[in-house]
Amino acid sequence: MPGEENDEKARKEQFDTALEEVLREVEEAEQRDEDDTGGKAGDAITPNTDAQEQASED
């Protein structure tokens, strides 16, 4: 039936779009890893300056 063909085509297009988005996210994550400046993840979440200084010494 013609409606079923349209539904299948719409599902495939939606799948292709989702796959493209996932691949784009992976590429962006890889780029962020390459651009990593060596910062510490804990630096941004703790207001404790002593802990930040200790983390930068590690």
C-alpha angles and dihedrals in degrees: 000000000000094000092056091053090053091048091051092047091050091050092050092049090049091049092048091050092049091048091050090051092051091049090049090051091050091051091049091049091050090050091051090051090052091048093049109135094199096258121158119250091217092059092076098047104047124071088194105110092195090056090048092051091048091050091051090053092054 
